[in-house]
């Protein structure tokens, strides 16, 4: 029972680390394989 618990913890730790790493790369702008929407408004120049 204890071994299964440890295996489960290691799996979740690995998944969480991967998710955190992905989020970090998206936030810093280094992600090249994901497209995501940004909330920046396009500034229109009035002439």
Gaussian input, Z-matrix of N, CA and C with variables (Angstrom, degrees):
# hf/3-21g

backbone

0 1
 N
 C     1     B1
 C     2     B2     1     A1
 N     3     B3     2     A2     1     D1
 C     4     B4     3     A3     2     D2
 C     5     B5     4     A4     3     D3
 N     6     B6     5     A5     4     D4
 C     7     B7     6     A6     5     D5
 C     8     B8     7     A7     6     D6
 N     9     B9     8     A8     7     D7
 C    10    B10     9     A9     8     D8
 C    11    B11    10    A10     9     D9
 N    12    B12    11    A11    10    D10
 C    13    B13    12    A12    11    D11
 C    14    B14    13    A13    12    D12
 N    15    B15    14    A14    13    D13
 C    16    B16    15    A15    14    D14
 C    17    B17    16    A16    15    D15
 N    18    B18    17    A17    16    D16
 C    19    B19    18    A18    17    D17
 C    20    B20    19    A19    18    D18
 N    21    B21    20    A20    19    D19
 C    22    B22    21    A21    20    D20
 C    23    B23    22    A22    21    D21
 N    24    B24    23    A23    22    D22
 C    25    B25    24    A24    23    D23
 C    26    B26    25    A25    24    D24
 N    27    B27    26    A26    25    D25
 C    28    B28    27    A27    26    D26
 C    29    B29    28    A28    27    D27
 N    30    B30    29    A29    28    D28
 C    31    B31    30    A30    29    D29
 C    32    B32    31    A31    30    D30
 N    33    B33    32    A32    31    D31
 C    34    B34    33    A33    32    D32
 C    35    B35    34    A34    33    D33
 N    36    B36    35    A35    34    D34
 C    37    B37    36    A36    35    D35
 C    38    B38    37    A37    36    D36
 N    39    B39    38    A38    37    D37
 C    40    B40    39    A39    38    D38
 C    41    B41    40    A40    39    D39
 N    42    B42    41    A41    40    D40
 C    43    B43    42    A42    41    D41
 C    44    B44    43    A43    42    D42
 N    45    B45    44    A44    43    D43
 C    46    B46    45    A45    44    D44
 C    47    B47    46    A46    45    D45
 N    48    B48    47    A47    46    D46
 C    49    B49    48    A48    47    D47
 C    50    B50    49    A49    48    D48
 N    51    B51    50    A50    49    D49
 C    52    B52    51    A51    50    D50
 C    53    B53    52    A52    51    D51
 N    54    B54    53    A53    52    D52
 C    55    B55    54    A54    53    D53
 C    56    B56    55    A55    54    D54
 N    57    B57    56    A56    55    D55
 C    58    B58    57    A57    56    D56
 C    59    B59    58    A58    57    D57
 N    60    B60    59    A59    58    D58
 C    61    B61    60    A60    59    D59
 C    62    B62    61    A61    60    D60
 N    63    B63    62    A62    61    D61
 C    64    B64    63    A63    62    D62
 C    65    B65    64    A64    63    D63
 N    66    B66    65    A65    64    D64
 C    67    B67    66    A66    65    D65
 C    68    B68    67    A67    66    D66
 N    69    B69    68    A68    67    D67
 C    70    B70    69    A69    68    D68
 C    71    B71    70    A70    69    D69
 N    72    B72    71    A71    70    D70
 C    73    B73    72    A72    71    D71
 C    74    B74    73    A73    72    D72
 N    75    B75    74    A74    73    D73
 C    76    B76    75    A75    74    D74
 C    77    B77    76    A76    75    D75
 N    78    B78    77    A77    76    D76
 C    79    B79    78    A78    77    D77
 C    80    B80    79    A79    78    D78
 N    81    B81    80    A80    79    D79
 C    82    B82    81    A81    80    D80
 C    83    B83    82    A82    81    D81
 N    84    B84    83    A83    82    D82
 C    85    B85    84    A84    83    D83
 C    86    B86    85    A85    84    D84
 N    87    B87    86    A86    85    D85
 C    88    B88    87    A87    86    D86
 C    89    B89    88    A88    87    D87
 N    90    B90    89    A89    88    D88
 C    91    B91    90    A90    89    D89
 C    92    B92    91    A91    90    D90
 N    93    B93    92    A92    91    D91
 C    94    B94    93    A93    92    D92
 C    95    B95    94    A94    93    D93
 N    96    B96    95    A95    94    D94
 C    97    B97    96    A96    95    D95
 C    98    B98    97    A97    96    D96
 N    99    B99    98    A98    97    D97
 C   100   B100    99    A99    98    D98
 C   101   B101   100   A100    99    D99
 N   102   B102   101   A101   100   D100
 C   103   B103   102   A102   101   D101
 C   104   B104   103   A103   102   D102
 N   105   B105   104   A104   103   D103
 C   106   B106   105   A105   104   D104
 C   107   B107   106   A106   105   D105
 N   108   B108   107   A107   106   D106
 C   109   B109   108   A108   107   D107
 C   110   B110   109   A109   108   D108
 N   111   B111   110   A110   109   D109
 C   112   B112   111   A111   110   D110
 C   113   B113   112   A112   111   D111
 N   114   B114   113   A113   112   D112
 C   115   B115   114   A114   113   D113
 C   116   B116   115   A115   114   D114
 N   117   B117   116   A116   115   D115
 C   118   B118   117   A117   116   D116
 C   119   B119   118   A118   117   D117
 N   120   B120   119   A119   118   D118
 C   121   B121   120   A120   119   D119
 C   122   B122   121   A121   120   D120
 N   123   B123   122   A122   121   D121
 C   124   B124   123   A123   122   D122
 C   125   B125   124   A124   123   D123
 N   126   B126   125   A125   124   D124
 C   127   B127   126   A126   125   D125
 C   128   B128   127   A127   126   D126
 N   129   B129   128   A128   127   D127
 C   130   B130   129   A129   128   D128
 C   131   B131   130   A130   129   D129
 N   132   B132   131   A131   130   D130
 C   133   B133   132   A132   131   D131
 C   134   B134   133   A133   132   D132
 N   135   B135   134   A134   133   D133
 C   136   B136   135   A135   134   D134
 C   137   B137   136   A136   135   D135
 N   138   B138   137   A137   136   D136
 C   139   B139   138   A138   137   D137
 C   140   B140   139   A139   138   D138

   B1=1.4519
   B2=1.5271
   B3=1.2979
   B4=1.4549
   B5=1.5307
   B6=1.3236
   B7=1.4648
   B8=1.5250
   B9=1.3317
   B10=1.4605
   B11=1.5239
   B12=1.3149
   B13=1.4596
   B14=1.5284
   B15=1.3250
   B16=1.4599
   B17=1.5241
   B18=1.3185
   B19=1.4589
   B20=1.5213
   B21=1.3202
   B22=1.4632
   B23=1.5252
   B24=1.3054
   B25=1.4666
   B26=1.5204
   B27=1.3146
   B28=1.4608
   B29=1.5257
   B30=1.3320
   B31=1.4629
   B32=1.5212
   B33=1.3329
   B34=1.4629
   B35=1.5248
   B36=1.3196
   B37=1.4646
   B38=1.5272
   B39=1.3296
   B40=1.4593
   B41=1.5322
   B42=1.3309
   B43=1.4631
   B44=1.5256
   B45=1.3287
   B46=1.4641
   B47=1.5227
   B48=1.3159
   B49=1.4580
   B50=1.5266
   B51=1.3202
   B52=1.4568
   B53=1.5307
   B54=1.3343
   B55=1.4632
   B56=1.5241
   B57=1.3240
   B58=1.4617
   B59=1.5203
   B60=1.3115
   B61=1.4560
   B62=1.5278
   B63=1.3281
   B64=1.4575
   B65=1.5236
   B66=1.3219
   B67=1.4661
   B68=1.5214
   B69=1.3123
   B70=1.4597
   B71=1.5298
   B72=1.3179
   B73=1.4611
   B74=1.5242
   B75=1.3290
   B76=1.4621
   B77=1.5251
   B78=1.3244
   B79=1.4638
   B80=1.5223
   B81=1.3091
   B82=1.4613
   B83=1.5213
   B84=1.3345
   B85=1.4551
   B86=1.5062
   B87=1.3130
   B88=1.4647
   B89=1.5233
   B90=1.3130
   B91=1.4606
   B92=1.5211
   B93=1.3177
   B94=1.4537
   B95=1.5293
   B96=1.3137
   B97=1.4570
   B98=1.5251
   B99=1.3315
   B100=1.4533
   B101=1.5172
   B102=1.3216
   B103=1.4548
   B104=1.5123
   B105=1.2994
   B106=1.4506
   B107=1.5226
   B108=1.3105
   B109=1.4574
   B110=1.5184
   B111=1.3063
   B112=1.4585
   B113=1.5227
   B114=1.2999
   B115=1.4584
   B116=1.5224
   B117=1.2957
   B118=1.4630
   B119=1.5255
   B120=1.3095
   B121=1.4613
   B122=1.5206
   B123=1.2982
   B124=1.4506
   B125=1.5220
   B126=1.3012
   B127=1.4690
   B128=1.5231
   B129=1.3171
   B130=1.4588
   B131=1.5209
   B132=1.2916
   B133=1.4639
   B134=1.5206
   B135=1.3078
   B136=1.4646
   B137=1.5139
   B138=1.2978
   B139=1.4617
   B140=1.4963
   A1=110.31
   A2=116.92
   A3=121.32
   A4=111.32
   A5=116.24
   A6=120.52
   A7=109.99
   A8=116.68
   A9=120.23
   A10=111.19
   A11=116.00
   A12=121.02
   A13=110.55
   A14=116.50
   A15=120.77
   A16=111.81
   A17=117.23
   A18=121.14
   A19=109.69
   A20=116.20
   A21=121.12
   A22=110.45
   A23=117.30
   A24=121.18
   A25=111.25
   A26=116.84
   A27=120.43
   A28=110.98
   A29=116.84
   A30=120.34
   A31=110.57
   A32=116.26
   A33=119.30
   A34=111.29
   A35=116.88
   A36=120.52
   A37=109.95
   A38=116.13
   A39=121.11
   A40=111.04
   A41=116.71
   A42=121.49
   A43=110.69
   A44=116.49
   A45=120.75
   A46=111.06
   A47=117.28
   A48=121.35
   A49=110.95
   A50=116.79
   A51=121.06
   A52=110.91
   A53=116.46
   A54=120.83
   A55=110.81
   A56=116.77
   A57=120.77
   A58=110.80
   A59=116.92
   A60=121.61
   A61=110.90
   A62=116.58
   A63=121.31
   A64=110.86
   A65=116.59
   A66=120.63
   A67=110.79
   A68=116.50
   A69=121.15
   A70=110.63
   A71=117.52
   A72=120.07
   A73=111.33
   A74=117.39
   A75=120.30
   A76=110.01
   A77=116.89
   A78=120.53
   A79=112.70
   A80=117.53
   A81=119.84
   A82=111.71
   A83=117.68
   A84=121.05
   A85=114.31
   A86=118.17
   A87=121.08
   A88=113.12
   A89=117.42
   A90=120.26
   A91=109.32
   A92=116.76
   A93=121.13
   A94=112.32
   A95=117.46
   A96=119.71
   A97=113.37
   A98=117.35
   A99=119.78
   A100=110.30
   A101=115.11
   A102=121.11
   A103=107.34
   A104=116.73
   A105=120.02
   A106=108.83
   A107=115.69
   A108=121.39
   A109=110.16
   A110=115.41
   A111=119.96
   A112=108.43
   A113=116.61
   A114=121.10
   A115=112.38
   A116=117.65
   A117=121.12
   A118=109.23
   A119=115.95
   A120=120.27
   A121=108.59
   A122=115.14
   A123=120.33
   A124=107.29
   A125=115.94
   A126=119.04
   A127=108.97
   A128=114.87
   A129=120.59
   A130=108.39
   A131=116.21
   A132=119.19
   A133=108.99
   A134=116.29
   A135=120.82
   A136=108.42
   A137=115.10
   A138=119.98
   A139=111.29
   D1=-40.57
   D2=-178.43
   D3=-67.25
   D4=-36.88
   D5=179.82
   D6=-65.06
   D7=-43.64
   D8=178.65
   D9=-61.41
   D10=-39.55
   D11=179.45
   D12=-63.04
   D13=-42.90
   D14=178.92
   D15=-66.69
   D16=-39.27
   D17=178.59
   D18=-63.63
   D19=-43.11
   D20=179.28
   D21=-62.80
   D22=-41.83
   D23=178.91
   D24=-63.50
   D25=-41.96
   D26=-179.82
   D27=-65.13
   D28=-40.11
   D29=178.79
   D30=-62.54
   D31=-46.85
   D32=-178.66
   D33=-66.78
   D34=-35.08
   D35=178.60
   D36=-64.83
   D37=-41.16
   D38=-179.73
   D39=-66.27
   D40=-42.54
   D41=179.07
   D42=-64.82
   D43=-42.92
   D44=179.93
   D45=-64.13
   D46=-40.48
   D47=179.18
   D48=-64.41
   D49=-40.40
   D50=179.03
   D51=-65.98
   D52=-42.21
   D53=178.58
   D54=-64.34
   D55=-41.64
   D56=178.91
   D57=-64.63
   D58=-41.17
   D59=179.27
   D60=-63.66
   D61=-41.71
   D62=178.32
   D63=-64.30
   D64=-45.47
   D65=178.95
   D66=-61.60
   D67=-39.53
   D68=-179.81
   D69=-64.98
   D70=-41.28
   D71=-179.57
   D72=-69.74
   D73=-33.88
   D74=177.13
   D75=-67.55
   D76=-44.35
   D77=-178.18
   D78=-66.70
   D79=-31.91
   D80=-179.98
   D81=-87.74
   D82=-5.70
   D83=176.93
   D84=83.69
   D85=14.83
   D86=-178.47
   D87=-95.10
   D88=-0.95
   D89=-178.95
   D90=-80.63
   D91=125.45
   D92=-179.42
   D93=-109.40
   D94=-9.62
   D95=-174.53
   D96=-104.64
   D97=0.22
   D98=-179.42
   D99=-124.28
   D100=139.52
   D101=174.24
   D102=-109.05
   D103=135.06
   D104=-179.11
   D105=-146.25
   D106=153.52
   D107=-178.48
   D108=-81.05
   D109=141.90
   D110=175.13
   D111=-112.53
   D112=158.03
   D113=-178.32
   D114=-98.87
   D115=16.39
   D116=179.57
   D117=-74.39
   D118=133.83
   D119=177.42
   D120=-86.27
   D121=139.97
   D122=178.19
   D123=-80.47
   D124=122.40
   D125=-179.15
   D126=-80.60
   D127=124.26
   D128=-179.27
   D129=-97.70
   D130=130.32
   D131=178.72
   D132=-88.83
   D133=125.70
   D134=178.72
   D135=-94.25
   D136=127.66
   D137=-176.91
   D138=-110.89

